[in-house]
Amino acid sequence: MGHKLPSLIFFVVERCYPFEFGSLPKESSTVHWAKRVIDQTMGLRPVEIHKTDIALICIFLLGVAVYPVFPLLFWLLPFVGLLVYAVLSISYTSRPHRISLLTISACTVFFQLLVGLAVGIHDPDRQVGLRDDLSYLREANAIAQAWREGFFPELSLKGSLPYLGTLHTGYQRFVAGLFYLFGNDYRVPIFANYLMLGFLPIAVYRAAFLLLSQSQGKMELQPHLSRAPLFASWFIALYPNLGYWASFLLKDALLTVFVTCSLSAVLEFVGNRRLAWIPVVLALGLMISITRAYALFGLLAGCALYGLAVVPRKWVFGTCLAALLVVVWMSYTTKGADYLSQLVYSLSVQLPDHLRTIPQALAHFAGAIPRLLLSPYAWVRAFGPNPAYELYPGMWMLYLVIYPLGLVGLFNLAKHDVRIATIPLGMLVATGLVLILAYGGDAPRQRLCFDPAWFIFAGTVQSLKGREQRVVLVAWYVLFTLYVLVQLATLQYRY
């Protein structure tokens, strides 16, 4: 009976799954079988599996397995994933552009440091009005001190410091680790913010390259066509708002890097179909989930939108059912129930409670959408305890260059039916909805981690000679000018 059990199991699996497996040859393995399941489920070309891919998966699983006894390896996974992402992305880049990308990355760090020196490195103890950075400083100091004393607390639990009582412990862990290694100097994590920005040009270039190659129907582009992604990487390198926010002890610069690299890694997997991208995405997603959860939800929404376009309906239903079962299972575990409870609470407190009628809700959304894209308004005098004049140059860069080119890029991708463009587009829409609900659209700092998606779309524009492209450009500039004039007239009338 024992020797018949494997055959019986495979017979049941073959009948339950709607695939034409046939009989597995003797040399087949579980890995190859799983790969065929993925391929036939998603309707895509076969997944590539290299020896290094298996090694990366083993490292990721090892980090998860040893978490109860050696959590350090688990919390290092996101940064290992970031390095692996950069190496893999460079390896997929043509040789002439590898040096260019590395040069742009170095220029990014240098330029953004200059921006930081121009606006000033912000000491959390001396800030007025903005207190998040002071909270991060105090929390990281307490965590680093506990680690030095050999105490490694579960930071998400409620209590006095070093307990944080929140799901978002990622940046505090990052800062505490630097304090543990280099001492409690706030300038060390701020300098690390600037170093992390060097990954952005690589991520923007690769994402734009993959979208553009899909629109051309080929994985290798002609040299004159691949210049557009390089221009996009230069644009992100010279985007001064990155340097401004990196000058604070805030998580937004770090989060921007992880969100953009995660988005690029997802596009890499869909475009290149290599298994190594899966552990990279999981590792990067881990950091996003413990830094700002709704940023991960936005990326998942983009992936879900793409899945609806390519995956058969029965598998969409199965995936939704499996996700529901996972949520139910988590609710019956101690840590899972605490996570879900904190998540629901965090989302509920962000919802606006002053909207009572449908007209009020419609008016709220109508005003919040342009505010989400355009704030802080760089054509009016800033007011409040922290005037944001340092953000104005970057906002004009968005108004005059990135937004119009991004819209043209989106138009071109839609025209060529590039379905993977739904991933960054879905991410923008989903996260924009969250920011509209939570902040009324007035969230330039929270919006920072999604700004690179517009640079990616702008990097797919090869030419502006077409009539349709010019119509999109003119429409943007006309609508933007009208909005500015109407708002200025309204402000003049009100004040």
Secondary structure, 3 states (H helix, E strand, C coil): CHHHHHHHHHHHHHHHCCCCCCCCCCCCCHHHHHHHHHHHHHCCCCCECCHHHHHHHHHHHHHHHCCCCCHHHHHHHHHHHHHHHHHHHHHCCCHHHHHHHHHHHHHHHHHHHHHHHHHCCCCHHHCCCCCHHHHHHHHHHHHHHHHHCCCCCCCCCCCCCCCCCCCCCHHHHHHHHHHHHHCCCCHHHHHHHHHHHHHHHHHHHHHHHHHHHHHHCCCCCCCCCCHHHHHHHHHHHCCHHHHHHHCCCCCHHHHHHHHHHHHHHHHHHHHHCECCHHHHHHHHHHHHHCCCHHHHHHHHHHHHHHHHHHCCHHHHHHHHHHHHHHHHHHHCCHHHHHHHHHHHHHHHHHCCCCCCCHHHHHHHHHHHHHHHHHCCCCCCCCCCCCCCHHHHHHHHHHHHHHHHHHHHHHHHHHHCCCHHHHHHHHHHHHHHHHHHHHHCCCCHHHHHHHHHHHHHHHCCCCCCCCHHHHHHHHHHHHHHHHHHHHHHHHHHHHC
